[in-house]
Amino acid sequence: MKTFKNGNSFWIISIFFCMSIFFQSYFVDRGNFLSLLFFFIIDFLAYYFIIQTENIDSKKILRLTIVLHLIPMFALPSLSNDFYRFLWDGELLNQGINPYDFKPNELIWKQGFINSTYYEELYAGMGNLSQENYSCYPVVNQFYFYLATFFSENIFLNTVILRLLILATLFFGFIYLEKLLILTKIESSKKYLFFLNPLLIIEVSQNLHFEGVMLSFFIMGIYFISQINIFKAIGLGSFFLMLSIQIKLIPLMLLPFILRFSGWKKAIFIWGLTLFFTIFISIILIHPTNYLNFLKSISLYFRQFEFNSFILYWYIQYGEWKYGYNRIQTFGPYLSRIAIEFVIIFAWLGNNFSLKKMFTRMFFAMIVYYFLSSTVHPWYLLTPLLLSVFTSYKFILVWSFLVLLSYISYTTIDSSSLRFIFLLEYLIVFGCFVYEIIMKYHFFDKNLKKI
């Protein structure tokens, strides 16, 4: 850790950090990759110097964190068009239409949609992929969309409301992350490794992806599960885990770790109540007539999509060489099954399952999952980034910067150059991974006690 020579250094770095977030939020889109890269570098340099510095007043860092997350407040997301689909689904709910019943391209020609400039803008903005598929967002996520579109048919105003809802949830995540760090006897300032990370600011506060909401509810759930009070541990813990699952389905993979931490008796009640809450909330919108529509959209991520993957990409190349065609529909689910097996291994092996050890094992499980995943959008890495706060491992910080290189995909770069950049990304990440795991001998520790 380093100490700034004077207080002015912190403010100078903070100003550059804020200016960088401001310009990329309001003046740069994802098609201008060189400008994005310039601002990404400034963001992460500022982030690095701040987290490496001792003796900074915690109030100063808190103020800086709040300002950075508020800067994009009045900007339309510039790196993602997902928010158009969010608003579309919300508007359907406000009209009494179930978003799992119809694809957007089935509604846009109907009366009430075709002559509406507002709906036509939402439809055009979401892109072909979203237009041609049913909604893949769980029910609680849909509730956020519903609230954001309740008051108006204005894209700008509804986007601001949606951002306020996300930031409000992040606020509670901030509070409970600090509580968990204190509970695990980890320095509470480590929360800024997550909340000050440019990846969170860019992908959640700026581009309105819901990983930040999911992780906030997840942290709240784990905090209550770790309490001695049975009502809090089982009742509130299960409730917040359900909310997390109903934002994104990823926390389902982390439920096995709760078994080893809580023990069979307590875990069975937690699992059972979480499942009950999840099903109870789901049936508000998901019915026997439309559940296949929802599952079909989810399955696209495993059977048809490939973005910024490493192992799957080269596996596909091998398949084309051996079989003569792209076998992603086979290889994608196959690698996902392998990833789930690793999750079970990390959740099962070892003894003395403390809260800190549980987070460490979750961290490695998610790292393996994304190494094997078919799709690795930048915001996906927010889950292992959060879990890393409870560990001593730092390679995920490197990956949180390098994954942003994937935005070069939205330029006119040729495929061979694109794959070289992705290869470089993963070689650096793997190098840092090997250094921290192999060179520190954690990997070979008997019974995986240290991880």
LUMNU-746566 format. One record per residue (C-alpha): residue number from 1; y, x, z; residue in three letters. Coordinates in nm, 2 decimals, decimal comma, always signed. Layout:
N
<r NUM <Y X Z> ALA>;
...
This chain:
451
<r 1 <+0,00 +0,00 +0,00> MET>;
<r 2 <+0,35 +0,11 -0,07> LYS>;
<r 3 <+0,69 +0,04 +0,08> THR>;
<r 4 <+1,01 -0,02 -0,12> PHE>;
<r 5 <+1,28 +0,23 -0,05> LYS>;
<r 6 <+1,52 -0,06 +0,01> ASN>;
<r 7 <+1,54 -0,43 +0,00> GLY>;
<r 8 <+1,72 -0,43 -0,34> ASN>;
<r 9 <+1,41 -0,31 -0,51> SER>;
<r 10 <+1,22 -0,63 -0,42> PHE>;
<r 11 <+1,50 -0,85 -0,55> TRP>;
<r 12 <+1,53 -0,65 -0,87> ILE>;
<r 13 <+1,16 -0,69 -0,94> ILE>;
<r 14 <+1,17 -1,06 -0,84> SER>;
<r 15 <+1,46 -1,12 -1,08> ILE>;
<r 16 <+1,26 -0,97 -1,37> PHE>;
<r 17 <+0,96 -1,17 -1,27> PHE>;
<r 18 <+1,16 -1,50 -1,26> CYS>;
<r 19 <+1,34 -1,42 -1,59> MET>;
<r 20 <+1,01 -1,35 -1,76> SER>;
<r 21 <+0,85 -1,67 -1,65> ILE>;
<r 22 <+1,17 -1,86 -1,75> PHE>;
<r 23 <+1,18 -1,72 -2,11> PHE>;
<r 24 <+0,81 -1,77 -2,18> GLN>;
<r 25 <+0,82 -2,12 -2,04> SER>;
<r 26 <+1,12 -2,24 -2,24> TYR>;
<r 27 <+1,15 -2,02 -2,55> PHE>;
<r 28 <+0,81 -1,88 -2,65> VAL>;
<r 29 <+0,51 -2,07 -2,79> ASP>;
<r 30 <+0,15 -1,95 -2,83> ARG>;
<r 31 <+0,19 -1,87 -3,20> GLY>;
<r 32 <+0,43 -1,58 -3,11> ASN>;
<r 33 <+0,18 -1,36 -2,94> PHE>;
<r 34 <+0,38 -1,03 -2,93> LEU>;
<r 35 <+0,66 -1,20 -2,73> SER>;
<r 36 <+0,40 -1,36 -2,50> LEU>;
<r 37 <+0,23 -1,02 -2,45> LEU>;
<r 38 <+0,57 -0,87 -2,36> PHE>;
<r 39 <+0,63 -1,13 -2,09> PHE>;
<r 40 <+0,27 -1,12 -1,97> PHE>;
<r 41 <+0,31 -0,74 -1,91> ILE>;
<r 42 <+0,64 -0,79 -1,72> ILE>;
<r 43 <+0,48 -1,07 -1,51> ASP>;
<r 44 <+0,18 -0,86 -1,41> PHE>;
<r 45 <+0,38 -0,54 -1,34> LEU>;
<r 46 <+0,61 -0,74 -1,11> ALA>;
<r 47 <+0,31 -0,90 -0,95> TYR>;
<r 48 <+0,14 -0,56 -0,90> TYR>;
<r 49 <+0,44 -0,40 -0,74> PHE>;
<r 50 <+0,49 -0,69 -0,50> ILE>;
<r 51 <+0,12 -0,72 -0,38> ILE>;
<r 52 <+0,11 -0,34 -0,34> GLN>;
<r 53 <+0,41 -0,33 -0,11> THR>;
<r 54 <+0,42 -0,33 +0,27> GLU>;
<r 55 <+0,68 -0,45 +0,51> ASN>;
<r 56 <+0,82 -0,73 +0,29> ILE>;
<r 57 <+0,95 -1,03 +0,48> ASP>;
<r 58 <+0,69 -1,31 +0,44> SER>;
<r 59 <+0,98 -1,56 +0,40> LYS>;
<r 60 <+1,10 -1,36 +0,09> LYS>;
<r 61 <+0,76 -1,37 -0,08> ILE>;
<r 62 <+0,73 -1,74 +0,01> LEU>;
<r 63 <+1,07 -1,82 -0,15> ARG>;
<r 64 <+0,98 -1,62 -0,46> LEU>;
<r 65 <+0,65 -1,80 -0,49> THR>;
<r 66 <+0,82 -2,14 -0,47> ILE>;
<r 67 <+1,08 -2,04 -0,72> VAL>;
<r 68 <+0,83 -1,91 -0,97> LEU>;
<r 69 <+0,63 -2,23 -0,96> HIS>;
<r 70 <+0,94 -2,44 -1,00> LEU>;
<r 71 <+1,09 -2,25 -1,29> ILE>;
<r 72 <+0,88 -2,43 -1,56> PRO>;
<r 73 <+0,96 -2,77 -1,41> MET>;
<r 74 <+1,16 -2,91 -1,71> PHE>;
<r 75 <+0,96 -2,73 -1,98> ALA>;
<r 76 <+0,70 -2,89 -2,20> LEU>;
<r 77 <+0,38 -2,68 -2,19> PRO>;
<r 78 <+0,41 -2,41 -2,45> SER>;
<r 79 <+0,06 -2,26 -2,45> LEU>;
<r 80 <-0,16 -2,57 -2,44> SER>;
<r 81 <-0,15 -2,92 -2,59> ASN>;
<r 82 <-0,39 -3,07 -2,33> ASP>;
<r 83 <-0,11 -3,25 -2,16> PHE>;
<r 84 <-0,07 -3,48 -2,46> TYR>;
<r 85 <-0,43 -3,61 -2,39> ARG>;
<r 86 <-0,35 -3,64 -2,02> PHE>;
<r 87 <-0,06 -3,87 -2,09> LEU>;
<r 88 <-0,26 -4,06 -2,35> TRP>;
<r 89 <-0,54 -4,13 -2,10> ASP>;
<r 90 <-0,28 -4,23 -1,84> GLY>;
<r 91 <-0,11 -4,47 -2,08> GLU>;
<r 92 <-0,45 -4,63 -2,16> LEU>;
<r 93 <-0,51 -4,70 -1,80> LEU>;
<r 94 <-0,16 -4,85 -1,76> ASN>;
<r 95 <-0,25 -5,09 -2,04> GLN>;
<r 96 <-0,58 -5,18 -1,88> GLY>;
<r 97 <-0,79 -4,98 -2,14> ILE>;
<r 98 <-1,07 -4,76 -2,01> ASN>;
<r 99 <-1,03 -4,40 -2,15> PRO>;
<r 100 <-1,41 -4,36 -2,17> TYR>;
<r 101 <-1,45 -4,66 -2,40> ASP>;
<r 102 <-1,26 -4,54 -2,70> PHE>;
<r 103 <-1,17 -4,22 -2,89> LYS>;
<r 104 <-0,80 -4,19 -2,97> PRO>;
<r 105 <-0,87 -4,21 -3,34> ASN>;
<r 106 <-1,03 -4,55 -3,28> GLU>;
<r 107 <-0,71 -4,69 -3,12> LEU>;
<r 108 <-0,42 -4,53 -3,31> ILE>;
<r 109 <-0,45 -4,77 -3,60> TRP>;
<r 110 <-0,46 -5,08 -3,37> LYS>;
<r 111 <-0,16 -5,31 -3,30> GLN>;
<r 112 <+0,05 -5,17 -3,02> GLY>;
<r 113 <-0,03 -4,81 -3,11> PHE>;
<r 114 <+0,04 -4,76 -3,48> ILE>;
<r 115 <+0,40 -4,87 -3,47> ASN>;
<r 116 <+0,48 -4,68 -3,15> SER>;
<r 117 <+0,66 -4,35 -3,20> THR>;
<r 118 <+0,56 -4,26 -2,84> TYR>;
<r 119 <+0,19 -4,31 -2,90> TYR>;
<r 120 <+0,20 -4,14 -3,24> GLU>;
<r 121 <+0,36 -3,83 -3,08> GLU>;
<r 122 <+0,09 -3,82 -2,82> LEU>;
<r 123 <-0,18 -3,86 -3,08> TYR>;
<r 124 <-0,04 -3,59 -3,31> ALA>;
<r 125 <+0,02 -3,36 -3,02> GLY>;
<r 126 <-0,33 -3,36 -2,88> MET>;
<r 127 <-0,49 -3,22 -3,19> GLY>;
<r 128 <-0,80 -3,30 -3,40> ASN>;
<r 129 <-1,06 -3,21 -3,14> LEU>;
<r 130 <-0,92 -3,44 -2,88> SER>;
<r 131 <-0,85 -3,72 -3,13> GLN>;
<r 132 <-1,22 -3,73 -3,23> GLU>;
<r 133 <-1,38 -3,73 -2,88> ASN>;
<r 134 <-1,39 -3,95 -2,57> TYR>;
<r 135 <-1,21 -3,84 -2,26> SER>;
<r 136 <-1,40 -3,57 -2,06> CYS>;
<r 137 <-1,18 -3,59 -1,75> TYR>;
<r 138 <-1,33 -3,73 -1,43> PRO>;
<r 139 <-1,19 -4,04 -1,25> VAL>;
<r 140 <-0,96 -3,88 -0,99> VAL>;
<r 141 <-0,81 -3,67 -1,27> ASN>;
<r 142 <-0,75 -3,99 -1,45> GLN>;
<r 143 <-0,56 -4,12 -1,15> PHE>;
<r 144 <-0,31 -3,83 -1,18> TYR>;
<r 145 <-0,26 -3,93 -1,55> PHE>;
<r 146 <-0,21 -4,29 -1,45> TYR>;
<r 147 <+0,06 -4,21 -1,19> LEU>;
<r 148 <+0,24 -3,97 -1,43> ALA>;
<r 149 <+0,27 -4,24 -1,70> THR>;
<r 150 <+0,33 -4,54 -1,47> PHE>;
<r 151 <+0,71 -4,55 -1,49> PHE>;
<r 152 <+0,80 -4,48 -1,85> SER>;
<r 153 <+0,70 -4,41 -2,21> GLU>;
<r 154 <+0,88 -4,08 -2,23> ASN>;
<r 155 <+0,69 -3,76 -2,29> ILE>;
<r 156 <+0,94 -3,53 -2,11> PHE>;
<r 157 <+0,98 -3,75 -1,80> LEU>;
<r 158 <+0,61 -3,81 -1,77> ASN>;
<r 159 <+0,54 -3,44 -1,80> THR>;
<r 160 <+0,78 -3,37 -1,52> VAL>;
<r 161 <+0,61 -3,63 -1,30> ILE>;
<r 162 <+0,27 -3,49 -1,38> LEU>;
<r 163 <+0,39 -3,14 -1,29> ARG>;
<r 164 <+0,54 -3,27 -0,95> LEU>;
<r 165 <+0,20 -3,42 -0,87> LEU>;
<r 166 <+0,02 -3,09 -0,94> ILE>;
<r 167 <+0,27 -2,89 -0,74> LEU>;
<r 168 <+0,24 -3,13 -0,45> ALA>;
<r 169 <-0,13 -3,08 -0,44> THR>;
<r 170 <-0,09 -2,70 -0,47> LEU>;
<r 171 <+0,13 -2,71 -0,17> PHE>;
<r 172 <-0,16 -2,85 +0,04> PHE>;
<r 173 <-0,39 -2,59 -0,11> GLY>;
<r 174 <-0,15 -2,32 +0,00> PHE>;
<r 175 <-0,15 -2,45 +0,36> ILE>;
<r 176 <-0,53 -2,47 +0,38> TYR>;
<r 177 <-0,59 -2,14 +0,21> LEU>;
<r 178 <-0,38 -1,98 +0,48> GLU>;
<r 179 <-0,58 -2,17 +0,75> LYS>;
<r 180 <-0,91 -2,05 +0,60> LEU>;
<r 181 <-0,79 -1,69 +0,58> LEU>;
<r 182 <-0,70 -1,70 +0,95> ILE>;
<r 183 <-1,04 -1,86 +1,02> LEU>;
<r 184 <-1,22 -1,58 +0,84> THR>;
<r 185 <-1,00 -1,32 +1,02> LYS>;
<r 186 <-0,85 -1,20 +0,69> ILE>;
<r 187 <-0,49 -1,11 +0,66> GLU>;
<r 188 <-0,31 -1,44 +0,57> SER>;
<r 189 <-0,08 -1,26 +0,32> SER>;
<r 190 <-0,38 -1,23 +0,09> LYS>;
<r 191 <-0,31 -1,59 -0,02> LYS>;
<r 192 <-0,04 -1,44 -0,25> TYR>;
<r 193 <-0,31 -1,26 -0,45> LEU>;
<r 194 <-0,38 -1,61 -0,58> PHE>;
<r 195 <-0,05 -1,81 -0,55> PHE>;
<r 196 <+0,17 -1,53 -0,68> LEU>;
<r 197 <-0,07 -1,44 -0,96> ASN>;
<r 198 <+0,10 -1,50 -1,30> PRO>;
<r 199 <-0,23 -1,66 -1,43> LEU>;
<r 200 <-0,19 -1,95 -1,18> LEU>;
<r 201 <+0,18 -1,99 -1,25> ILE>;
<r 202 <+0,14 -1,98 -1,63> ILE>;
<r 203 <-0,17 -2,20 -1,66> GLU>;
<r 204 <-0,11 -2,45 -1,38> VAL>;
<r 205 <+0,26 -2,48 -1,30> SER>;
<r 206 <+0,36 -2,42 -1,66> GLN>;
<r 207 <+0,08 -2,55 -1,88> ASN>;
<r 208 <-0,05 -2,82 -1,64> LEU>;
<r 209 <-0,42 -2,74 -1,62> HIS>;
<r 210 <-0,59 -2,90 -1,33> PHE>;
<r 211 <-0,78 -2,60 -1,19> GLU>;
<r 212 <-0,51 -2,55 -0,93> GLY>;
<r 213 <-0,56 -2,91 -0,81> VAL>;
<r 214 <-0,94 -2,88 -0,81> MET>;
<r 215 <-0,92 -2,56 -0,61> LEU>;
<r 216 <-0,67 -2,70 -0,36> SER>;
<r 217 <-0,91 -2,99 -0,28> PHE>;
<r 218 <-1,21 -2,75 -0,27> PHE>;
<r 219 <-1,03 -2,52 -0,02> ILE>;
<r 220 <-0,95 -2,82 +0,19> MET>;
<r 221 <-1,31 -2,94 +0,18> GLY>;
<r 222 <-1,45 -2,60 +0,28> ILE>;
<r 223 <-1,19 -2,58 +0,56> TYR>;
<r 224 <-1,31 -2,91 +0,71> PHE>;
<r 225 <-1,68 -2,82 +0,66> ILE>;
<r 226 <-1,62 -2,51 +0,87> SER>;
<r 227 <-1,49 -2,71 +1,16> GLN>;
<r 228 <-1,70 -2,77 +1,48> ILE>;
<r 229 <-1,60 -3,13 +1,49> ASN>;
<r 230 <-1,88 -3,32 +1,31> ILE>;
<r 231 <-1,65 -3,60 +1,18> PHE>;
<r 232 <-1,42 -3,34 +1,02> LYS>;
<r 233 <-1,70 -3,13 +0,89> ALA>;
<r 234 <-1,91 -3,41 +0,73> ILE>;
<r 235 <-1,65 -3,69 +0,67> GLY>;
<r 236 <-1,34 -3,51 +0,57> LEU>;
<r 237 <-1,52 -3,21 +0,42> GLY>;
<r 238 <-1,73 -3,43 +0,19> SER>;
<r 239 <-1,43 -3,64 +0,09> PHE>;
<r 240 <-1,22 -3,34 -0,02> PHE>;
<r 241 <-1,52 -3,19 -0,20> LEU>;
<r 242 <-1,56 -3,52 -0,39> MET>;
<r 243 <-1,19 -3,51 -0,49> LEU>;
<r 244 <-1,25 -3,15 -0,61> SER>;
<r 245 <-1,55 -3,26 -0,82> ILE>;
<r 246 <-1,36 -3,56 -0,95> GLN>;
<r 247 <-1,10 -3,32 -1,09> ILE>;
<r 248 <-1,34 -3,07 -1,25> LYS>;
<r 249 <-1,71 -3,06 -1,22> LEU>;
<r 250 <-1,73 -2,69 -1,15> ILE>;
<r 251 <-1,76 -2,73 -0,76> PRO>;
<r 252 <-2,10 -2,90 -0,82> LEU>;
<r 253 <-2,24 -2,55 -0,88> MET>;
<r 254 <-2,11 -2,43 -0,55> LEU>;
<r 255 <-2,27 -2,69 -0,33> LEU>;
<r 256 <-2,59 -2,49 -0,28> PRO>;
<r 257 <-2,39 -2,23 -0,09> PHE>;
<r 258 <-2,29 -2,49 +0,17> ILE>;
<r 259 <-2,66 -2,54 +0,25> LEU>;
<r 260 <-2,70 -2,17 +0,37> ARG>;
<r 261 <-2,37 -2,18 +0,56> PHE>;
<r 262 <-2,41 -2,52 +0,73> SER>;
<r 263 <-2,78 -2,53 +0,77> GLY>;
<r 264 <-3,02 -2,80 +0,64> TRP>;
<r 265 <-2,93 -3,09 +0,87> LYS>;
<r 266 <-2,56 -3,06 +0,84> LYS>;
<r 267 <-2,58 -2,98 +0,47> ALA>;
<r 268 <-2,79 -3,28 +0,39> ILE>;
<r 269 <-2,53 -3,51 +0,54> PHE>;
<r 270 <-2,25 -3,33 +0,35> ILE>;
<r 271 <-2,44 -3,34 +0,02> TRP>;
<r 272 <-2,54 -3,70 +0,07> GLY>;
<r 273 <-2,19 -3,82 +0,16> LEU>;
<r 274 <-2,03 -3,61 -0,12> THR>;
<r 275 <-2,27 -3,76 -0,37> LEU>;
<r 276 <-2,20 -4,11 -0,23> PHE>;
<r 277 <-1,82 -4,06 -0,25> PHE>;
<r 278 <-1,85 -3,92 -0,61> THR>;
<r 279 <-2,06 -4,21 -0,74> ILE>;
<r 280 <-1,85 -4,47 -0,56> PHE>;
<r 281 <-1,53 -4,34 -0,72> ILE>;
<r 282 <-1,70 -4,29 -1,06> SER>;
<r 283 <-1,80 -4,65 -1,10> ILE>;
<r 284 <-1,44 -4,75 -1,10> ILE>;
<r 285 <-1,43 -4,64 -1,47> LEU>;
<r 286 <-1,77 -4,51 -1,57> ILE>;
<r 287 <-2,02 -4,79 -1,64> HIS>;
<r 288 <-2,36 -4,82 -1,81> PRO>;
<r 289 <-2,18 -4,90 -2,13> THR>;
<r 290 <-1,97 -4,58 -2,15> ASN>;
<r 291 <-2,13 -4,31 -1,93> TYR>;
<r 292 <-2,29 -4,16 -2,24> LEU>;
<r 293 <-1,95 -4,12 -2,40> ASN>;
<r 294 <-1,83 -3,92 -2,10> PHE>;
<r 295 <-2,15 -3,70 -2,10> LEU>;
<r 296 <-2,12 -3,65 -2,48> LYS>;
<r 297 <-1,77 -3,50 -2,44> SER>;
<r 298 <-1,89 -3,28 -2,15> ILE>;
<r 299 <-2,19 -3,15 -2,35> SER>;
<r 300 <-1,95 -3,02 -2,63> LEU>;
<r 301 <-1,86 -2,73 -2,41> TYR>;
<r 302 <-2,22 -2,61 -2,40> PHE>;
<r 303 <-2,34 -2,69 -2,74> ARG>;
<r 304 <-2,06 -2,66 -2,99> GLN>;
<r 305 <-1,77 -2,46 -2,85> PHE>;
<r 306 <-1,74 -2,08 -2,84> GLU>;
<r 307 <-1,41 -1,92 -2,73> PHE>;
<r 308 <-1,35 -1,58 -2,58> ASN>;
<r 309 <-1,72 -1,54 -2,49> SER>;
<r 310 <-1,89 -1,20 -2,48> PHE>;
<r 311 <-2,27 -1,23 -2,43> ILE>;
<r 312 <-2,30 -1,56 -2,61> LEU>;
<r 313 <-2,10 -1,43 -2,91> TYR>;
<r 314 <-2,33 -1,13 -2,96> TRP>;
<r 315 <-2,63 -1,35 -2,89> TYR>;
<r 316 <-2,52 -1,58 -3,17> ILE>;
<r 317 <-2,48 -1,28 -3,41> GLN>;
<r 318 <-2,84 -1,18 -3,32> TYR>;
<r 319 <-2,95 -1,54 -3,40> GLY>;
<r 320 <-2,78 -1,54 -3,73> GLU>;
<r 321 <-2,94 -1,21 -3,82> TRP>;
<r 322 <-3,29 -1,32 -3,71> LYS>;
<r 323 <-3,29 -1,69 -3,80> TYR>;
<r 324 <-3,02 -1,71 -4,07> GLY>;
<r 325 <-2,79 -1,97 -3,90> TYR>;
<r 326 <-2,57 -2,02 -3,59> ASN>;
<r 327 <-2,79 -2,13 -3,30> ARG>;
<r 328 <-2,51 -2,20 -3,05> ILE>;
<r 329 <-2,67 -2,54 -2,97> GLN>;
<r 330 <-2,97 -2,36 -2,84> THR>;
<r 331 <-2,82 -2,04 -2,70> PHE>;
<r 332 <-2,53 -2,21 -2,52> GLY>;
<r 333 <-2,74 -2,43 -2,30> PRO>;
<r 334 <-3,00 -2,15 -2,25> TYR>;
<r 335 <-2,74 -1,91 -2,11> LEU>;
<r 336 <-2,60 -2,19 -1,89> SER>;
<r 337 <-2,94 -2,23 -1,74> ARG>;
<r 338 <-2,96 -1,86 -1,67> ILE>;
<r 339 <-2,62 -1,88 -1,51> ALA>;
<r 340 <-2,74 -2,16 -1,28> ILE>;
<r 341 <-3,04 -1,96 -1,19> GLU>;
<r 342 <-2,81 -1,68 -1,08> PHE>;
<r 343 <-2,61 -1,92 -0,88> VAL>;
<r 344 <-2,92 -2,03 -0,69> ILE>;
<r 345 <-3,02 -1,67 -0,63> ILE>;
<r 346 <-2,68 -1,58 -0,48> PHE>;
<r 347 <-2,69 -1,90 -0,27> ALA>;
<r 348 <-3,04 -1,84 -0,14> TRP>;
<r 349 <-3,09 -1,46 -0,08> LEU>;
<r 350 <-2,97 -1,29 +0,23> GLY>;
<r 351 <-2,93 -1,36 +0,60> ASN>;
<r 352 <-2,64 -1,43 +0,84> ASN>;
<r 353 <-2,45 -1,66 +0,61> PHE>;
<r 354 <-2,10 -1,64 +0,75> SER>;
<r 355 <-1,80 -1,82 +0,60> LEU>;
<r 356 <-1,67 -1,49 +0,45> LYS>;
<r 357 <-2,01 -1,40 +0,31> LYS>;
<r 358 <-2,04 -1,75 +0,15> MET>;
<r 359 <-1,71 -1,70 -0,03> PHE>;
<r 360 <-1,82 -1,36 -0,15> THR>;
<r 361 <-2,14 -1,49 -0,29> ARG>;
<r 362 <-1,96 -1,78 -0,46> MET>;
<r 363 <-1,73 -1,52 -0,61> PHE>;
<r 364 <-2,02 -1,33 -0,77> PHE>;
<r 365 <-2,19 -1,65 -0,88> ALA>;
<r 366 <-1,88 -1,76 -1,07> MET>;
<r 367 <-1,83 -1,41 -1,22> ILE>;
<r 368 <-2,19 -1,42 -1,36> VAL>;
<r 369 <-2,14 -1,78 -1,48> TYR>;
<r 370 <-1,83 -1,68 -1,68> TYR>;
<r 371 <-1,99 -1,36 -1,82> PHE>;
<r 372 <-2,26 -1,59 -1,96> LEU>;
<r 373 <-2,03 -1,88 -2,05> SER>;
<r 374 <-1,97 -2,00 -2,41> SER>;
<r 375 <-1,61 -2,08 -2,34> THR>;
<r 376 <-1,37 -1,87 -2,12> VAL>;
<r 377 <-1,02 -2,02 -2,14> HIS>;
<r 378 <-0,77 -1,82 -1,93> PRO>;
<r 379 <-0,74 -2,10 -1,67> TRP>;
<r 380 <-1,11 -2,10 -1,60> TYR>;
<r 381 <-1,08 -1,77 -1,42> LEU>;
<r 382 <-0,87 -1,92 -1,15> LEU>;
<r 383 <-1,19 -2,02 -0,96> THR>;
<r 384 <-1,32 -1,66 -0,92> PRO>;
<r 385 <-0,96 -1,55 -0,86> LEU>;
<r 386 <-0,93 -1,77 -0,56> LEU>;
<r 387 <-1,27 -1,68 -0,42> LEU>;
<r 388 <-1,18 -1,31 -0,46> SER>;
<r 389 <-0,91 -1,35 -0,19> VAL>;
<r 390 <-1,19 -1,36 +0,07> PHE>;
<r 391 <-1,34 -1,04 -0,07> THR>;
<r 392 <-1,24 -0,67 -0,12> SER>;
<r 393 <-1,31 -0,68 -0,49> TYR>;
<r 394 <-1,01 -0,64 -0,73> LYS>;
<r 395 <-1,16 -0,63 -1,08> PHE>;
<r 396 <-1,09 -1,00 -1,12> ILE>;
<r 397 <-0,72 -0,92 -1,10> LEU>;
<r 398 <-0,76 -0,70 -1,41> VAL>;
<r 399 <-0,95 -0,98 -1,58> TRP>;
<r 400 <-0,67 -1,23 -1,49> SER>;
<r 401 <-0,44 -1,03 -1,71> PHE>;
<r 402 <-0,68 -0,93 -1,99> LEU>;
<r 403 <-0,80 -1,29 -2,04> VAL>;
<r 404 <-0,45 -1,38 -2,15> LEU>;
<r 405 <-0,51 -1,17 -2,46> LEU>;
<r 406 <-0,72 -1,46 -2,58> SER>;
<r 407 <-0,40 -1,63 -2,68> TYR>;
<r 408 <-0,40 -1,41 -2,99> ILE>;
<r 409 <-0,66 -1,65 -3,12> SER>;
<r 410 <-0,38 -1,89 -3,21> TYR>;
<r 411 <-0,22 -1,64 -3,45> THR>;
<r 412 <-0,33 -1,55 -3,80> THR>;
<r 413 <-0,53 -1,25 -3,69> ILE>;
<r 414 <-0,85 -1,19 -3,88> ASP>;
<r 415 <-1,19 -1,25 -3,71> SER>;
<r 416 <-1,29 -0,88 -3,69> SER>;
<r 417 <-0,97 -0,78 -3,52> SER>;
<r 418 <-1,00 -1,07 -3,28> LEU>;
<r 419 <-1,36 -0,97 -3,18> ARG>;
<r 420 <-1,25 -0,61 -3,13> PHE>;
<r 421 <-0,98 -0,73 -2,88> ILE>;
<r 422 <-1,23 -0,95 -2,70> PHE>;
<r 423 <-1,47 -0,66 -2,69> LEU>;
<r 424 <-1,20 -0,44 -2,54> LEU>;
<r 425 <-1,13 -0,70 -2,28> GLU>;
<r 426 <-1,48 -0,73 -2,16> TYR>;
<r 427 <-1,55 -0,35 -2,18> LEU>;
<r 428 <-1,26 -0,29 -1,94> ILE>;
<r 429 <-1,37 -0,58 -1,71> VAL>;
<r 430 <-1,73 -0,46 -1,71> PHE>;
<r 431 <-1,60 -0,11 -1,64> GLY>;
<r 432 <-1,41 -0,22 -1,33> CYS>;
<r 433 <-1,70 -0,44 -1,23> PHE>;
<r 434 <-1,94 -0,15 -1,25> VAL>;
<r 435 <-1,70 +0,07 -1,05> TYR>;
<r 436 <-1,67 -0,17 -0,77> GLU>;
<r 437 <-2,03 -0,28 -0,75> ILE>;
<r 438 <-2,24 +0,02 -0,85> ILE>;
<r 439 <-2,01 +0,31 -0,74> MET>;
<r 440 <-1,95 +0,14 -0,40> LYS>;
<r 441 <-2,33 +0,08 -0,36> TYR>;
<r 442 <-2,28 -0,28 -0,27> HIS>;
<r 443 <-2,52 -0,39 -0,54> PHE>;
<r 444 <-2,81 -0,19 -0,40> PHE>;
<r 445 <-2,77 -0,28 -0,04> ASP>;
<r 446 <-3,09 -0,42 +0,10> LYS>;
<r 447 <-3,12 -0,80 +0,08> ASN>;
<r 448 <-2,77 -0,81 -0,08> LEU>;
<r 449 <-2,63 -0,80 +0,28> LYS>;
<r 450 <-2,28 -0,69 +0,17> LYS>;
<r 451 <-2,24 -0,94 -0,10> ILE>;
